[in-house]
Amino acid sequence: MSTPRWPFVVFDLDGTLVDTIGLIVASYQHAFTTVLGRPWDEAEIKTWIGTSLLGAMRRVAPDDYEEIYREYTSWNEANTERLIRQYPGVNDLVADLVAAGVRVGVATSKRDQPARLALSLSGLDAVPLLVHHDSVDEHKPSPKPLLEALRQLGAEPSQAVYVGDAAVDIAAAHNAGMAGVAVTWGAGTREAISAAAPLVTCDTADELRAVLLPERPTVGFVCVGNAGKSQMAEALFRQRVGDRAEIWSAGTKPSSRGPNPESAASVARVGADMSRATTKGIDGDLLGRSDRVVVLGRDAELVAPPYAPGRLDRWVTDEPSERGIEGTERMDLIRDDIARRVEHLATELGF
């Protein structure tokens, strides 16, 4: 059964829950062409999505923004039903979040009536519209819209995640002290989203589901080279829990020589398998969505991503060489210490 990673999920609207990007761009182009006699650069228009509509118009056309706004809103309202689209899998994900007991809602810079119409036409009218353009006096990347949404939900920032398709969404989440998860099916470019440093970036609704409603916990083990202790921990944990968890290991400075053969031989003596192991570095997205990350030894330095939902632990494992013990005996003692800790971790996580 899927377990929610956060008890509260706040969504952006345009480009995240509902595909209104084509509608918004066409509305802008109609308004600019009608009032200014020319269209605007589409790529630039997309960077405005998620911010205040009136604010964007005022910035680029200070002398004509009121007329542009009137043309935009009238054309947008007349064409919403014709141009609005659903994103594959998103409605089902929202329904499953609610069924799992997650409190969901929308915080958007869109105006009240168009936002409610978009939700209704997309079959999401049961999702509460917590914050719209006129709910607050500052807009994303200000934290005010998200903090107001949390106030209405009765949630603390550490209990919630904001899901959005633009860099401004992730910036607002960070400013509010929340986790920010990005999706790439909206208006934002991958480069801009990445620069905003989301906790995780998702390309599909299935990937977003794996972040918000993981079917199994994700557990990682980290050491410096990813050649010995972290690989042993991964192999022993995999032996203990099988495929009931997503398990990974990595190094902060991965070894170019590959896994330590003595480590592989040691875990093999108790039935664990490192035969297919390769040394690798940290995967930021994987780290960001992990429920537990264990750093082995004193030397590896790892900082958890801001607002990550999981816990970061450190195991300072036995070092028999300090007692003059070397070779196979040393490696087996290290293995046994890690195995005891793995057993405790597995029990703690409910396996």
N, C-alpha and C positions, 0 to 999 in steps of 0.2 A: 504494500500500500504506500502511495506517495505521501511524503511528509513535507509540509510547507517549510521553506527555508526562512521566510519572514512571515509573521502573522498579519502584516499590513502591506498592501501593495498599492501604490498610487501610480496611475498611468497618465502620461501625456495623451492628447487626443489625436490631433492631425499628424498623420504619418506614423503613428504608433498603434493606436486601436483601430482607426478608421482611415481608409485611403481617400483622403481629400486633396492630395497634392496636385493632381491635374486640375481639379476644380479651383483651387486657390490660385495657381499660376494663370489659368485662363481668366479668372476674375480680375487679377492685377493687370493683365495685358489688355483686357477690354477697357478698364478704367484709364490706363495710361494712354492708350490709342485714342480714346474718345476725348480726353481732356488735353493731353499734350501733343497729340497728333503722331505719336510714335510708340512702339512697344519698348519694353525694358529688357535688359539682359536676364534670361531665365535663370541662369546659375545664381545671379545675385538675388533674385526674388526668392529662391529656395533658402537662402541664408536667413531671410527674414522670418520664415515660418517658425513658429514657437515663441516669437516675441510679439509685442503689442502691434496690432494692425495699424492703428492710427499713428503710433509712434514711428513706425517705419515710413509711412507716407509723409509725415511731417519732416523727417530727416532729409528725404530725397527731393521733395517738392514743397518747400515751405510756403510758397505763394499760392499753391493750388491744391493743397492736401485735402481741404474740406470737400471740394467738388470731386476729387478723385475718390475720396471715401464714399460719397453718395453713389457714384457710379459703380464702385466695387460692390457695395452692399446690395444694391438693387439687382445687379446682374447675378451675383452669387446666390441670392435667395431664389431667384427665378430658375436657376440651373442646378441647384443642389441635388435634387432627386435624380436628375438625368446623369450627373457625372460622378456621384459618390460611389465608392466601391468598398467591399470588404477585403481584408487580408486573409489568405488561407490559414486556417487553424487558430486564428486569434480568438474568435468567439467561443470556440470549444475550450480553449485554455482558460478564458475568463470564467466560464461556467464551472470548470473543474476546480479552479481556485476557490470559488464560492462554496462549492460542495465540500471542499476540504476544510472549511471554516475560516478561510482567509477573508479579512475585511478589505474590500477593494473600493477604489474611487478614482475620479478624474480631476486633475488640476491642469487647466489649460489657459492660454492667453486668448482663446476664442471668446467671442461675445456669447452671452447667455442663450438667447433663442437659437442661433445657428448651431451652438454646441449641442443643445438638447435635440435639435432636428437631426444632426449627424448621428447621434447615438441611436435615436429612434429608427431612422432609415437603415441603420446597420444591424438592427436587432439587438442593440445593447442598451435599450432604454431603462433596463433594470439596474444599470451601473450608476451609482450616485455621482452627479456632477457636483463636486465639492467646491471647486474654485473656478470661476470664469474671469473674463477680462475686468469686470467691474467689482469683483469681490475684494480686491486689494489695490493699494495705491502705487505699488511697484510690481514690476513683472520680471520674469526670468531674464538674466541669471540671478536676480535678487532671490533670497530664500523665502521671502514673504508668502508667495503662493503655496509653497510646499509646507511651510510651517502652519499656515491656516488650514490646509487639508489635514495635517496631523492633529491639529486642535479639534477639528470636527470628528475625527476618528477616535480621539482619546488615546493617541499613540505617542511614544517617544521616538525621536529620530533614529535611535539605535534599533528600534523594532521594525523599521520600515525600509522599503526600497522604492525608488522612483525609476520608472521605465520610460525612456524617451528615445527619439530618433535623431536628435540634434545635439551639437556640442553645448548649446545653451541649456539644454535639459540636464546634462551631466554637471555642468557648472552650478546650476541651481541646487542640485542634490548635494554636492559637496558643500556649498555655502550653508545649507540647512543641516549639515551633519548627518546626512543619510547616505546609504549606498546608492550608487547610480548605475543602472544597467542599460546599455545602449542596444538598439536594434538598427539594422542597416537597410530596412525595406522602405524607409520614409524619405525625407528630404535631405538629410545630412550626408555629406561625403564621408567615406571611410577615414580619410586623412584627418578631417576636422574632428570627427568623433574620437579617433585614437589620441589626438593631441589633448583632448579634454580628460583623458585618463579614466574611462569608466572601469568599474570593477570587472565587468565581463562585457563582451560584445557578441551579439547573437545575430546570425544571418537568417534564421528561420524561426517559425513559431515553435517547432519541436526543440530547437536549441534553447529558446526562452523557457519552455516547459521544464527542461532538464535543470535549469537554474532555479526556477521558482518552485517547482514541484518535483524534486529529484526522487526517482524510484528507489535509489539506494544511496547511502552516504558516500562521499568522496574523501579519501584519506591519502595523504602524501607523506613521504619521508625524504629528508634533505640532509646531505652532508657536503663536504667541500668538493670532493672529486666524483661522487656518485659511482665509486668503484668498489667500495667495501661495505661500510655499515648501513648506508641507506638502501643499497641493493639487498643486503641480507634481511633488513627489516621488511622490505616489500615482499620478498619471497616467503618469509615466515608468516607474514600477515595474510598473504594470498593462500598459503597452505591452510591457515586457520579458518578463514571465512569464505574462501572460494570466490564465486562471482556475485556474492551478496553485497559487495562494496566495489566501487571504482577505486583502484589502488594505483599509485604512481610513485616514482622516486626520481630525484634529480640532484644535480650538484650546483653549488654556487660558482664553482670553477671546474667544470667537468673534465675528467682526465681524458687525454687523447689516446691512452693505452688500453682503454676498455676496462671492464670489470676485473677485479682481482681474482685470479684462479684459485687462490687459497680460500677466499671467502666463498666462492661457488662450491668448492669441494666440501667445505665445512657444513653448509646448509644441506648439501646433498646427502650427507651422512645421517641427517634426521628426516630425509624424505622431501625437503623443499627443493625448488628448482630455480636456478639462475642461468640455465643454459642458453636462453634466448635474450638475456639482458644486454643492453647497450647503455653506455654512459651518455647523459644528456643534461642540458641546462634547464633552467626554470621556465615553464610555460606560464605566462602571466594570467591568461584566462583560466587555466586549470587551478592555479594558486588562488585566484579570486573566488572561485566557487567551491573550494574545498571546505568540508565541515571540520576537519582536523588536519593539521600539519605538524609533524614532529621533526625537529632539528636534532640530529645526532652528533654528539661531541661538543667540545668547547669552541672549536675554531670557525665553524660555519656561521656567517652572519646573514640573517634573513629578516626582513621587515615585512609584516603582513600588509596587504593593500589596505588603504584607508577604508573604513566602514565594512570590511569583510565580515561575513556572518560567522565564520568558523573560528576555532581556537588554535593558537600557536603554542606548542609545548617544546621543551628541550629535554632530551635524555643525555645526561652525562654518563656514558656507559663505562663499564669496567675496562681498565687497561692493565692487563696482566704483566706487560713488559716492565711496568714500574716495580713489580715484585720479582723481576728476573726470569719471567716465564716467556718463552718464545716458541716459534714454530706452530705446529699443529695444535698443541695444547693451548697456546695463547688464543688462536683463532676460535677454537671450540668454546673457550670460556667467554669470549666476546659474544659468540653466537648464543650461548645459553642465557647470558644477561639480556640480550635483545629479545630472545624468545619469551622470557618472563614478562618483560614489559609489553610485548605484543599481546600476550594472553590477557594481561590486565586491561589493555586498551580495548581489545575485542569484547571483553565482558562489559566494560563501561559503555560501549556503544550498542550493547544489546544483542551481541552475537553469541 
